[in-house]
Amino acid sequence: MASDHIKIAFYKGGSRFAHRIIRWWTGSKYSHAELIMPDEKTWITISPFLNSKVTLNERIILPDDPEWDFLELPLSWRAPVMEYQKTQLESFVNQTLGAKYDWAGMILSQVSPFLVKRANRWYCSEWIAHALVKARVLPWDYVRIYDTPSMSPGKLYDLLKGYNPIYR
């Protein structure tokens, strides 16, 4: 059964070197983020640790899993708008499915004050921010993608944690 919200999962577990470096560099407890579709079982990920491209996974993780934190964002209460949001989200997923990880953009955006973005390449938190804006779950001027050179998982968490939807 589809729900009336979208979940974002933030990974805080893992002892792999790459996870520790990301957490240290970004000053956050999160090293990765994934979008959970309204069906609540399809997770969208783009991980540099797996196959380095946008992929769909089906998984069930219990809400009290110590390696993940979850945030929920409501979809519109108006049925036509909610369906539009879901359609736009699915459209963005289909358009970006298989897109590769943006290593250059992620690294250069972290070490410079500029947003460096390679066309058709993403990193996890950047992809999620764009997906939420494309689906009209978040307004573009709230996320300010154009003014955020380094959208780390921790920055995305802070941004979403503080979001209060006024048009719900």
C-alpha positions in Angstrom: 0.0 0.0 0.0 1.4 3.4 -1.0 1.7 6.0 1.8 1.2 9.7 1.9 4.8 10.5 2.7 8.4 9.9 1.5 11.1 8.8 3.8 14.8 9.6 3.7 17.1 7.1 5.3 20.4 8.5 6.7 23.2 6.0 7.3 25.3 6.5 10.4 26.7 3.0 10.7 29.6 1.3 9.1 33.2 1.2 10.1 34.6 1.1 6.6 37.3 3.6 6.0 35.3 5.6 3.4 32.4 6.0 5.8 34.7 7.3 8.5 36.4 9.7 6.1 33.0 11.1 4.9 31.8 11.6 8.5 35.0 13.2 9.5 35.3 15.5 6.5 31.7 16.7 6.7 31.5 16.9 10.5 28.4 14.8 10.5 27.4 11.5 11.9 25.9 10.5 8.4 28.0 9.1 5.5 25.2 8.2 3.1 21.5 8.8 2.4 18.8 6.9 0.5 15.3 7.8 -0.7 12.5 5.5 0.3 9.6 5.6 -2.2 6.0 5.9 -1.1 5.5 2.1 -1.4 7.9 2.0 1.6 9.9 -0.9 0.3 11.8 0.5 -2.7 14.9 2.3 -1.8 16.8 4.5 -4.4 20.5 4.7 -3.9 23.6 6.0 -5.6 26.5 4.7 -3.6 30.2 4.9 -4.4 30.6 1.7 -2.4 28.4 -0.6 -4.5 28.0 -0.2 -8.3 28.4 3.6 -8.4 25.1 4.4 -10.2 21.5 5.2 -9.4 19.8 1.9 -8.6 16.6 0.6 -7.1 16.7 -1.8 -4.2 13.9 -3.5 -2.3 14.6 -3.8 1.4 13.0 -3.6 4.7 14.9 -2.1 7.6 13.2 -1.8 10.9 12.6 1.8 12.1 14.8 1.1 15.2 17.8 -0.1 13.2 20.8 1.5 15.0 22.6 2.1 11.7 19.9 4.3 10.1 18.0 7.5 11.0 14.8 8.3 9.1 13.0 11.5 8.3 9.5 11.6 6.7 8.3 14.3 4.4 4.5 14.5 3.8 3.0 14.6 0.4 0.1 16.9 -0.3 -3.2 16.0 1.4 -5.0 16.9 -1.9 -5.2 13.6 -3.9 -4.5 15.2 -7.4 -1.4 17.0 -6.1 -0.2 13.9 -4.2 -0.5 11.8 -7.4 1.3 14.5 -9.3 4.1 14.4 -6.7 4.4 10.7 -7.0 4.4 10.8 -10.8 7.1 13.5 -10.9 9.2 11.5 -8.4 8.9 8.3 -10.5 9.7 10.4 -13.6 12.9 11.7 -12.0 13.9 8.2 -10.9 13.4 6.9 -14.4 15.3 9.7 -16.0 18.3 9.2 -13.7 18.3 5.5 -13.3 21.7 4.1 -14.1 23.4 7.6 -13.8 26.9 7.3 -12.5 28.4 8.6 -9.2 29.8 12.2 -9.5 33.2 11.7 -7.9 34.7 14.8 -9.4 31.7 17.0 -8.5 31.5 15.7 -4.9 35.2 16.2 -4.3 35.6 19.5 -6.0 32.5 20.9 -4.3 33.9 19.9 -1.0 37.2 21.7 -1.5 36.1 24.8 -3.3 33.4 27.4 -2.6 31.8 26.6 -6.0 29.1 24.1 -7.0 30.8 21.7 -9.3 28.3 19.4 -11.1 28.9 17.0 -13.9 25.9 16.5 -16.2 24.1 13.2 -15.6 26.3 12.4 -12.5 25.2 12.5 -8.9 26.1 11.8 -5.3 23.5 10.5 -2.9 22.4 13.6 -1.0 22.5 15.8 -4.1 20.3 13.4 -6.0 17.8 13.2 -3.2 17.6 17.0 -2.9 16.9 17.3 -6.7 14.4 14.5 -6.6 12.4 16.2 -3.8 12.4 19.5 -5.6 11.4 17.9 -8.9 8.5 16.1 -7.2 7.4 19.4 -5.6 7.8 17.8 -2.1 10.1 20.6 -1.2 10.1 24.1 -2.8 13.2 24.9 -4.8 13.8 28.2 -2.9 13.8 26.4 0.4 16.4 23.8 -0.7 18.4 26.4 -2.6 20.2 23.8 -4.6 21.8 26.5 -6.7 23.4 28.0 -3.6 24.6 24.8 -1.9 28.0 23.7 -3.3 28.4 20.7 -1.0 25.1 18.9 -0.1 26.5 16.3 2.2 24.2 13.7 3.9 24.5 15.7 7.1 23.6 19.0 5.4 20.6 17.3 3.8 19.5 15.9 7.2 19.7 19.3 8.8 17.8 20.9 5.9 15.0 18.3 6.0 14.9 18.1 9.8 14.1 21.9 9.9 11.5 21.8 7.1 8.0 22.7 8.1 5.7 22.3 5.1 3.3 25.2 5.0 1.3 24.0 2.1 0.3 20.6 3.5 
